[in-house]
């Protein structure tokens, strides 16, 4: 459900932190330069939490012609803007006796440190525990508030899950060497392991539960098992125990990963 815009407002938000703005802008500038070297005409969208929703960062995106959607911390002005919709959601949830009711709306909002008013989408959810409102600020002029929040902004959660796989389940944060170069090599090796694990998981047929398993599960079910390996001049034979529960899956993965013939 997407409701009509609520109007415009300009206010003053909390104290600025110029050094953080410059730091984030510097990171994004270097990232953008690296991307443009290979894909000069690709349209880019930056997506991040409220840490990135800073005036200097948004101005940089405008200057570079980059779309963005950033989390935005709530404040009294934003809450006052969405209060009519929030109150309606609270009432409908109470009347229906539902566990939760969610809706979306949008408005124009501009802090004193901003150079212009920007589009802000809000996700409003009323539950038995109370009201929960989340905001995002964006450069997009098209798409509903629901699409902006659920489909575009919240998709960053999956990216964070992949980072967690890289860091926690492949221990890529173990960069304890004295040399920065050695730590960089270790990170490259961890990244290679990450792509190998992704390749194996992508080769698993989708109906299989392991097709969406985490790396720790794949390692326990597919790698840490007993087998007898025999190498010959033309092939490698893997013999599993008669009671191996994943023998058929191993055969399927091997066929999927087998290189195409000449």
TORVO-374946 format. One record per residue (C-alpha): x, y, z; chain; residue in three letters. Coordinates in steps of 0.5 Angstrom, whole numbers, plus 500, padded with zeros to 3 digits. Layout:
// residues N
+-----+-----+-----+----+-----+
:   x :   y :   z : ch :  aa :
+-----+-----+-----+----+-----+
:   X :   Y :   Z :  A : Ala :
...
+-----+-----+-----+----+-----+
END
This chain:
// residues 262
+-----+-----+-----+----+-----+
:   x :   y :   z : ch :  aa :
+-----+-----+-----+----+-----+
: 500 : 500 : 500 :  A : Unk :
: 503 : 507 : 498 :  A : Unk :
: 500 : 513 : 500 :  A : Unk :
: 500 : 520 : 497 :  A : Unk :
: 506 : 525 : 499 :  A : Unk :
: 505 : 529 : 505 :  A : Unk :
: 508 : 536 : 503 :  A : Unk :
: 514 : 539 : 504 :  A : Unk :
: 518 : 541 : 510 :  A : Unk :
: 525 : 544 : 512 :  A : Unk :
: 528 : 544 : 519 :  A : Unk :
: 535 : 544 : 522 :  A : Unk :
: 538 : 537 : 524 :  A : Unk :
: 543 : 535 : 529 :  A : Unk :
: 550 : 537 : 529 :  A : Unk :
: 554 : 536 : 523 :  A : Unk :
: 561 : 532 : 523 :  A : Unk :
: 565 : 535 : 517 :  A : Unk :
: 571 : 530 : 518 :  A : Unk :
: 566 : 524 : 517 :  A : Unk :
: 563 : 527 : 511 :  A : Unk :
: 570 : 528 : 507 :  A : Unk :
: 572 : 521 : 509 :  A : Unk :
: 566 : 518 : 506 :  A : Unk :
: 566 : 522 : 500 :  A : Unk :
: 573 : 521 : 499 :  A : Unk :
: 572 : 513 : 499 :  A : Unk :
: 566 : 514 : 494 :  A : Unk :
: 570 : 518 : 490 :  A : Unk :
: 576 : 513 : 489 :  A : Unk :
: 571 : 507 : 489 :  A : Unk :
: 567 : 511 : 483 :  A : Unk :
: 574 : 512 : 479 :  A : Unk :
: 576 : 505 : 480 :  A : Unk :
: 569 : 503 : 477 :  A : Unk :
: 569 : 508 : 471 :  A : Unk :
: 576 : 506 : 469 :  A : Unk :
: 572 : 499 : 467 :  A : Unk :
: 565 : 501 : 466 :  A : Unk :
: 565 : 508 : 464 :  A : Unk :
: 557 : 509 : 462 :  A : Unk :
: 554 : 504 : 467 :  A : Unk :
: 549 : 507 : 471 :  A : Unk :
: 551 : 507 : 478 :  A : Unk :
: 547 : 507 : 485 :  A : Unk :
: 550 : 508 : 492 :  A : Unk :
: 546 : 505 : 497 :  A : Unk :
: 548 : 505 : 505 :  A : Unk :
: 545 : 506 : 512 :  A : Unk :
: 544 : 513 : 515 :  A : Unk :
: 552 : 513 : 516 :  A : Unk :
: 552 : 515 : 509 :  A : Unk :
: 546 : 520 : 509 :  A : Unk :
: 550 : 526 : 510 :  A : Unk :
: 550 : 533 : 506 :  A : Unk :
: 557 : 533 : 503 :  A : Unk :
: 556 : 525 : 500 :  A : Unk :
: 549 : 527 : 497 :  A : Unk :
: 552 : 533 : 494 :  A : Unk :
: 557 : 529 : 491 :  A : Unk :
: 552 : 524 : 488 :  A : Unk :
: 548 : 529 : 485 :  A : Unk :
: 555 : 532 : 482 :  A : Unk :
: 557 : 526 : 479 :  A : Unk :
: 550 : 524 : 476 :  A : Unk :
: 549 : 518 : 481 :  A : Unk :
: 543 : 515 : 484 :  A : Unk :
: 543 : 514 : 492 :  A : Unk :
: 538 : 511 : 497 :  A : Unk :
: 541 : 512 : 504 :  A : Unk :
: 538 : 511 : 511 :  A : Unk :
: 536 : 517 : 515 :  A : Unk :
: 535 : 518 : 522 :  A : Unk :
: 528 : 520 : 525 :  A : Unk :
: 527 : 526 : 528 :  A : Unk :
: 521 : 530 : 531 :  A : Unk :
: 520 : 534 : 524 :  A : Unk :
: 519 : 527 : 520 :  A : Unk :
: 515 : 524 : 526 :  A : Unk :
: 510 : 530 : 525 :  A : Unk :
: 510 : 529 : 518 :  A : Unk :
: 508 : 522 : 518 :  A : Unk :
: 504 : 522 : 524 :  A : Unk :
: 497 : 523 : 520 :  A : Unk :
: 499 : 516 : 517 :  A : Unk :
: 502 : 513 : 523 :  A : Unk :
: 496 : 514 : 527 :  A : Unk :
: 491 : 511 : 521 :  A : Unk :
: 496 : 505 : 521 :  A : Unk :
: 495 : 505 : 529 :  A : Unk :
: 488 : 505 : 529 :  A : Unk :
: 487 : 500 : 523 :  A : Unk :
: 491 : 495 : 527 :  A : Unk :
: 487 : 496 : 533 :  A : Unk :
: 481 : 495 : 530 :  A : Unk :
: 483 : 489 : 526 :  A : Unk :
: 486 : 486 : 532 :  A : Unk :
: 492 : 484 : 527 :  A : Unk :
: 499 : 483 : 530 :  A : Unk :
: 502 : 488 : 525 :  A : Unk :
: 500 : 492 : 520 :  A : Unk :
: 505 : 496 : 515 :  A : Unk :
: 504 : 501 : 510 :  A : Unk :
: 509 : 506 : 506 :  A : Unk :
: 509 : 514 : 505 :  A : Unk :
: 513 : 519 : 502 :  A : Unk :
: 515 : 527 : 503 :  A : Unk :
: 519 : 532 : 502 :  A : Unk :
: 524 : 534 : 507 :  A : Unk :
: 530 : 538 : 508 :  A : Unk :
: 535 : 539 : 513 :  A : Unk :
: 538 : 546 : 515 :  A : Unk :
: 545 : 543 : 512 :  A : Unk :
: 542 : 541 : 506 :  A : Unk :
: 542 : 545 : 499 :  A : Unk :
: 535 : 543 : 497 :  A : Unk :
: 529 : 539 : 499 :  A : Unk :
: 530 : 531 : 498 :  A : Unk :
: 525 : 526 : 497 :  A : Unk :
: 524 : 521 : 503 :  A : Unk :
: 520 : 515 : 504 :  A : Unk :
: 518 : 512 : 510 :  A : Unk :
: 516 : 505 : 512 :  A : Unk :
: 511 : 505 : 518 :  A : Unk :
: 509 : 499 : 522 :  A : Unk :
: 504 : 498 : 528 :  A : Unk :
: 505 : 492 : 532 :  A : Unk :
: 502 : 490 : 539 :  A : Unk :
: 509 : 493 : 541 :  A : Unk :
: 508 : 500 : 539 :  A : Unk :
: 510 : 504 : 532 :  A : Unk :
: 516 : 503 : 528 :  A : Unk :
: 518 : 508 : 523 :  A : Unk :
: 524 : 507 : 518 :  A : Unk :
: 526 : 513 : 513 :  A : Unk :
: 530 : 513 : 507 :  A : Unk :
: 533 : 519 : 503 :  A : Unk :
: 533 : 518 : 495 :  A : Unk :
: 535 : 522 : 489 :  A : Unk :
: 530 : 517 : 485 :  A : Unk :
: 524 : 521 : 483 :  A : Unk :
: 520 : 514 : 480 :  A : Unk :
: 518 : 508 : 484 :  A : Unk :
: 513 : 508 : 490 :  A : Unk :
: 515 : 509 : 497 :  A : Unk :
: 514 : 501 : 498 :  A : Unk :
: 519 : 499 : 492 :  A : Unk :
: 524 : 504 : 495 :  A : Unk :
: 524 : 501 : 502 :  A : Unk :
: 523 : 494 : 501 :  A : Unk :
: 526 : 492 : 494 :  A : Unk :
: 531 : 497 : 493 :  A : Unk :
: 534 : 499 : 500 :  A : Unk :
: 533 : 493 : 504 :  A : Unk :
: 536 : 489 : 499 :  A : Unk :
: 543 : 491 : 502 :  A : Unk :
: 541 : 486 : 507 :  A : Unk :
: 543 : 480 : 502 :  A : Unk :
: 550 : 484 : 501 :  A : Unk :
: 551 : 484 : 508 :  A : Unk :
: 550 : 477 : 509 :  A : Unk :
: 555 : 475 : 504 :  A : Unk :
: 560 : 480 : 507 :  A : Unk :
: 559 : 476 : 513 :  A : Unk :
: 560 : 469 : 510 :  A : Unk :
: 567 : 472 : 507 :  A : Unk :
: 569 : 475 : 514 :  A : Unk :
: 566 : 470 : 519 :  A : Unk :
: 565 : 463 : 516 :  A : Unk :
: 572 : 464 : 512 :  A : Unk :
: 576 : 468 : 517 :  A : Unk :
: 578 : 473 : 512 :  A : Unk :
: 579 : 478 : 518 :  A : Unk :
: 585 : 474 : 520 :  A : Unk :
: 590 : 479 : 518 :  A : Unk :
: 595 : 478 : 523 :  A : Unk :
: 601 : 479 : 519 :  A : Unk :
: 606 : 484 : 521 :  A : Unk :
: 607 : 486 : 513 :  A : Unk :
: 601 : 489 : 510 :  A : Unk :
: 603 : 486 : 504 :  A : Unk :
: 602 : 479 : 507 :  A : Unk :
: 596 : 481 : 510 :  A : Unk :
: 593 : 483 : 503 :  A : Unk :
: 595 : 476 : 500 :  A : Unk :
: 592 : 473 : 506 :  A : Unk :
: 585 : 477 : 504 :  A : Unk :
: 586 : 475 : 496 :  A : Unk :
: 587 : 468 : 498 :  A : Unk :
: 580 : 468 : 503 :  A : Unk :
: 577 : 472 : 497 :  A : Unk :
: 579 : 466 : 492 :  A : Unk :
: 576 : 461 : 497 :  A : Unk :
: 570 : 465 : 497 :  A : Unk :
: 569 : 465 : 490 :  A : Unk :
: 570 : 457 : 490 :  A : Unk :
: 565 : 456 : 495 :  A : Unk :
: 560 : 460 : 492 :  A : Unk :
: 561 : 456 : 485 :  A : Unk :
: 560 : 450 : 489 :  A : Unk :
: 554 : 452 : 492 :  A : Unk :
: 551 : 455 : 485 :  A : Unk :
: 552 : 448 : 482 :  A : Unk :
: 547 : 445 : 487 :  A : Unk :
: 540 : 444 : 484 :  A : Unk :
: 535 : 449 : 487 :  A : Unk :
: 531 : 444 : 490 :  A : Unk :
: 536 : 441 : 495 :  A : Unk :
: 537 : 445 : 501 :  A : Unk :
: 544 : 446 : 501 :  A : Unk :
: 543 : 450 : 495 :  A : Unk :
: 542 : 456 : 500 :  A : Unk :
: 546 : 453 : 505 :  A : Unk :
: 551 : 458 : 509 :  A : Unk :
: 559 : 456 : 508 :  A : Unk :
: 560 : 453 : 514 :  A : Unk :
: 554 : 448 : 513 :  A : Unk :
: 557 : 446 : 506 :  A : Unk :
: 564 : 445 : 509 :  A : Unk :
: 561 : 440 : 514 :  A : Unk :
: 557 : 437 : 509 :  A : Unk :
: 561 : 437 : 503 :  A : Unk :
: 568 : 438 : 505 :  A : Unk :
: 569 : 435 : 512 :  A : Unk :
: 568 : 428 : 510 :  A : Unk :
: 572 : 421 : 509 :  A : Unk :
: 573 : 419 : 502 :  A : Unk :
: 579 : 415 : 498 :  A : Unk :
: 582 : 419 : 492 :  A : Unk :
: 586 : 415 : 487 :  A : Unk :
: 589 : 419 : 481 :  A : Unk :
: 591 : 417 : 475 :  A : Unk :
: 594 : 420 : 468 :  A : Unk :
: 587 : 422 : 466 :  A : Unk :
: 582 : 422 : 472 :  A : Unk :
: 581 : 423 : 479 :  A : Unk :
: 577 : 418 : 482 :  A : Unk :
: 573 : 419 : 489 :  A : Unk :
: 570 : 413 : 493 :  A : Unk :
: 565 : 415 : 498 :  A : Unk :
: 563 : 410 : 504 :  A : Unk :
: 557 : 406 : 502 :  A : Unk :
: 553 : 410 : 507 :  A : Unk :
: 555 : 417 : 505 :  A : Unk :
: 549 : 421 : 505 :  A : Unk :
: 551 : 426 : 500 :  A : Unk :
: 554 : 421 : 494 :  A : Unk :
: 548 : 423 : 489 :  A : Unk :
: 549 : 430 : 491 :  A : Unk :
: 557 : 430 : 489 :  A : Unk :
: 556 : 426 : 483 :  A : Unk :
: 551 : 432 : 481 :  A : Unk :
: 556 : 437 : 483 :  A : Unk :
: 561 : 434 : 479 :  A : Unk :
: 557 : 434 : 473 :  A : Unk :
: 555 : 441 : 473 :  A : Unk :
: 562 : 443 : 474 :  A : Unk :
: 565 : 439 : 469 :  A : Unk :
: 568 : 443 : 463 :  A : Unk :
: 565 : 443 : 456 :  A : Unk :
: 568 : 439 : 451 :  A : Unk :
: 572 : 442 : 445 :  A : Unk :
+-----+-----+-----+----+-----+
END
